[in-house]
Amino acid sequence: MSALAVFCLATVLFLVPRDLFFEETREVEVWFGFEVRGTLALATAPVHWAIFLVGAWGFWFRRPWILPCAAGYLFYVALSHLIWSEASLNGHGWPLGLAQALAISIPGVLLLRAHRSTKRELATE
């Protein structure tokens, strides 16, 4: 949990300067697999930051909701990669998108298994 909290915080520390100071990356955000550009991208970037800050807080303080929420977010990201690979001019088609989606889903499945394991441990105490 601590490692995942550090990962989430490091992600925020990477995203904020990238979204604010580098024109080529601040001009694009991806939501549900579709690119938004310009002012809308800049306006929605803090939502990504907030997601990772909440994740860092939830993992650090071992909140019971964080494992299924993080798994759900990973499945959302996996689906977004699949959609983006087909919908975007920068995408590389659905076969690569499917491979990415499957790879990103693996940690989601592991988080769900950890959540179930934690629930079982609490039930036996």
N, C-alpha and C positions, 0 to 999 in steps of 0.2 A: 504494500500500500504506500509506503514511504517513497519507493522508487517511482511509482506512478504519479505521486504528488509532485516530485521533482521534475519528472518528464512534462507534466502539464504546465508547471511554472516556467520551465525552460522554453516550452513552446510559445508561451505568451511573450517571454523576453526576446524570442526570435521574431514573432509576428508583428509586434508593435513597431519596431524600427522599419521593418520591411514594408509595412502598410503605410507608414507615414513619410518615409524619406526616399524610397526608391520608386521612381515614376513607373517603371515597367511592371512592377508588382502591385502598386497601390491602385492602379487603374482597373484591376480585375478582381472580383470575388466570385466564388462559385457557390450557388445555393441550389439544392436539389438537382445538381448536375448541370445547371444552366449558368452561364456566365452573366454577371451584371457588371457594368462598366461605368467609369467616370464617377460622378458625384454619388450615385447610388452605391457603388462599390466602396467608396470612402466612408459613406454613412453607415453601411452595414458591417464594416470590418470590426468595430467594437463588439458586435454580437459574438463573433468568433473568440475574441479576447475574453469576453465574459464567460463563455462556455468553458474555456480552459481554466480560468481562475476559479470558477465554481468546482470544476473537477479537481484542481489542486487542493482546494479547501476540503472537499469531501473525502478525498483519499488521505490527506494528512490527518484529519480527525476521525477517520475510519467510520464515516456515516454509513448506516445500513443501506441506504438508497443508492450509493455511488456505484456499486458493481453493476446492477441492472441498468442504470442510467448510462454508464459508460459503454456497456455492451450495446445498448440501443443506439447510441451515437455512432459507434463503430459500424453497425449495420446500415445506418443512414449514410455514412461516408462511403461504404462499399457500394450501395445502390447509386449514390451520386457519381462515383467513378465510372460505373457501368453506363449511366446516362450520358455523362460528359464525354466519354470516349466515342459515343455514337453521335451526339448532338453538336459537339463543338468542332469547328474547323481545325482546332489544334489537337483533337482527339485522334486516336489511331484505330478506331473501329471496335466493334463489340467483342471480338475474340480477346483482344488485349484488355478491354474493360472488364470482361468476365474474369480473366485471370487476376486482375487487380482486386476485383470485388471478392473473389474467393480468398485471396491472401489477406485482405483486410478483415474479413469475417472470422478468421481463425482466432485472433485475440478476443473478439467478441464472444465466441463460443467458450473460450477459456474463462473469461470473466463471468459468464453465466454459470459455468460449472463451479467456479469458486464461490459464487453467491449461494448456490444450492448446498454446497459443502458447509458453508458457514451457517446456513439455516439449520442444517441437520445437527451440527455441533451444538448450537444454542438449544435445540430441542432436547438433546440428551443430557444437558446439564441440570 
